[in-house]
Amino acid sequence: MKLGLSLADYAWEGGAARTADTLVGLARTADEAGYHVIGAADHLWQGPHMGGPEQPMLECFTTLATIAAHTRNIRLMPLVAGVHFRAPGLLAKSVTTLDVLSGGRADLGIGAGWDADEARGLGIPFPPLAERYERLEETVRICRALWEGERGEEKPFEGTHHRLERTLNVPQNLGRPQIMIGGGGERRTLRLVARHADACNLYPGPELPGKLDVLRGHCEAEGRDYDTIEKTCIMPFVVADRAAADELTGALTGLAALGISRVIGILAGPDQHRTVELVATHVLPAVAEA
């Protein structure tokens, strides 16, 4: 099993004046410890689960670029990019730029988006959910066209919501970014995973085995090999001592038994650096072979 981290809570000691130092310290520790990926939440306001919009929030791609400049091995991912924030061509170019500048370490986590208050508050269009799902599928297709096309094969893209005259992307990625579609919606999201994604992103819990069964069914319907999709879960990592580390190890071992091959831990609270270190010391080695 691989472990990753998700930055979501930026209410760090020292406030804005210390934010860059704290970010770089967390990223370097994670990189040196062997975590697989570090993600940044793609929001402009903080969500209600982290205290609401009056709490600090950093823009996703600027944050990932800063991390890229101070790390060498860990992969980088928006977790997850809201489809309503950027035109698909801009999103694909942002990921390509991150990939080139990081030496080929960028992936794309993407979803339909959810915070209507954030969008309305900042004047960002927020279409109805059904339309956002349509835009999500078109965006993934456009990203693939831009990342996988050969020079001279700049075929136009004509969709319901997006039209590209040239699928041109220069420079090209150093390695094709992996696409992870976030969410566990059984009718639409998991069908899109089966159709287009390299990875899913689900929450642990009693419903997880059923979600995986639904994904398997969608794969059969789409003619997709279920085993080619990386099964990823996201969950909070709050580890203050060895006992909590052992408890987390047990939970991760159970997820591995279900076929989960990567878990991304959401960092929150005042002791995020300690959590990163304790998980690296006591949990990562224990689950590496799971």
Long-range contacts (C-beta under 8 A, 24 or more apart in sequence): 1-252, 1-255, 1-256, 1-260, 1-261, 1-262, 1-263, 1-287, 1-288, 1-290, 2-36, 2-37, 2-261, 2-262, 2-263, 3-35, 3-36, 3-252, 3-262, 3-263, 3-264, 3-265, 3-279, 3-283, 3-284, 3-287, 4-35, 4-36, 4-37, 4-38, 4-39, 4-75, 4-77, 4-262, 4-263, 4-264, 4-265, 5-30, 5-35, 5-37, 5-38, 5-39, 5-237, 5-264, 5-265, 5-267, 5-276, 6-38, 6-39, 6-40, 6-41, 6-79, 6-234, 6-264, 6-265, 6-266, 6-267, 7-38, 7-39, 7-40, 7-41, 7-58, 7-63, 7-267, 8-41, 8-47, 8-50, 8-266, 8-267, 8-268, 9-50, 9-55, 9-267, 9-268, 9-269, 9-272, 10-46, 10-55, 10-56, 10-57, 10-58, 11-50, 11-51, 11-55, 11-56, 11-270, 12-56, 12-270, 12-272, 13-270, 15-56, 16-56, 19-56, 19-58, 20-66, 22-273, 23-58, 23-63, 23-66, 23-67, 24-66, 24-67, 24-70, 25-273, 26-267, 26-272, 26-273, 26-276, 27-66, 27-67, 27-70, 27-71, 27-74, 28-70, 28-71, 29-273, 29-276, 29-277, 29-280, 30-71, 30-74, 30-276, 30-280, 31-70, 31-71, 31-72, 31-73, 31-74, 33-276, 33-277, 33-280, 33-284, 34-73, 34-280, 34-284, 35-74, 35-276, 35-280, 35-284, 36-74, 36-75, 36-262, 37-74, 37-75, 37-76, 37-77, 37-107, 37-262, 37-264, 38-67, 38-71, 38-74, 38-75, 38-76, 38-77, 39-76, 39-77, 39-78, 39-79, 39-80, 39-109, 39-264, 40-64, 40-67, 40-77, 40-78, 40-79, 41-79, 42-78, 42-79, 42-80, 42-81, 42-82, 42-85, 43-82, 43-115, 43-118, 44-118, 44-122, 45-115, 45-117, 45-118, 45-121, 45-122, 47-115, 50-268, 53-117, 53-118, 53-121, 61-94, 61-98, 64-98, 64-106, 65-98, 65-101, 68-98, 68-101, 68-102, 68-105, 69-101, 71-102, 72-103, 73-105, 74-105, 75-105, 75-106, 75-107, 76-102, 76-105, 76-106, 76-107, 77-106, 77-107, 77-108, 77-109, 77-180, 78-108, 78-109, 78-110, 79-109, 79-182, 79-201, 79-234, 79-264, 80-109, 80-110, 80-111, 80-180, 80-181, 80-182, 80-201, 81-108, 81-109, 81-110, 81-111, 82-111, 82-112, 82-113, 82-114, 82-115, 83-110, 83-111, 83-112, 83-113, 83-132, 83-135, 83-136, 83-139, 84-113, 84-119, 84-124, 84-125, 84-126, 84-127, 84-132, 84-135, 85-113, 85-124, 87-162, 88-138, 88-139, 88-142, 88-143, 88-162, 88-164, 89-142, 89-146, 89-164, 91-139, 91-143, 92-142, 92-143, 92-146, 92-147, 92-169, 93-146, 93-169, 95-143, 95-173, 95-177, 96-146, 96-147, 96-169, 96-171, 96-172, 96-173, 96-177, 99-173, 99-174, 99-175, 99-177, 100-171, 100-173, 100-174, 103-174, 104-173, 104-174, 104-175, 106-173, 106-177, 107-177, 107-178, 107-179, 107-180, 108-143, 108-177, 108-178, 108-179, 108-180, 109-180, 109-181, 109-182, 109-201, 110-136, 110-139, 110-140, 110-179, 110-180, 110-181, 110-182, 111-136, 111-181, 111-182, 111-183, 111-189, 112-136, 112-183, 112-189, 131-161, 133-188, 133-189, 133-192, 134-160, 134-161, 135-161, 135-162, 136-181, 136-192, 137-192, 137-195, 137-196, 138-162, 140-179, 140-181, 140-192, 140-196, 140-197, 141-196, 142-167, 143-177, 143-179, 144-179, 144-196, 147-172, 147-173, 147-176, 147-177, 148-176, 178-230, 180-230, 180-232, 182-234, 184-211, 186-211, 186-214, 190-214, 190-215, 190-218, 191-218, 191-221, 191-222, 193-218, 193-229, 194-218, 194-219, 194-221, 194-222, 194-224, 194-229, 195-222, 195-224, 197-229, 198-228, 198-229, 198-230, 199-229, 199-230, 199-231, 199-232, 199-262, 200-229, 200-230, 200-231, 200-232, 201-232, 201-233, 201-234, 201-264, 202-231, 202-232, 202-233, 202-234, 203-233, 203-234, 203-235, 204-233, 204-235, 204-251, 204-255, 204-260, 208-233, 208-255, 208-258, 208-260, 209-258, 212-258, 212-259, 230-261, 230-262, 231-258, 231-259, 231-260, 231-261, 231-262, 232-260, 232-261, 232-262, 232-263, 232-264, 233-260, 233-262, 233-263, 233-264, 234-263, 234-264, 234-265, 234-266, 235-263, 235-264, 235-265, 235-266, 236-265, 236-266, 236-268, 237-265, 237-266, 237-267, 237-275, 237-279, 238-268, 238-269, 238-275, 239-274, 239-275, 239-278, 239-279, 239-283, 240-271, 240-274, 240-275, 240-278, 241-278, 242-278, 242-282, 244-278, 245-278, 245-279, 245-281, 245-282, 245-283, 246-282, 248-279, 248-283, 249-282, 249-283, 249-286, 249-287, 252-283, 252-287, 252-290, 253-286, 253-287, 253-290, 256-287, 256-290
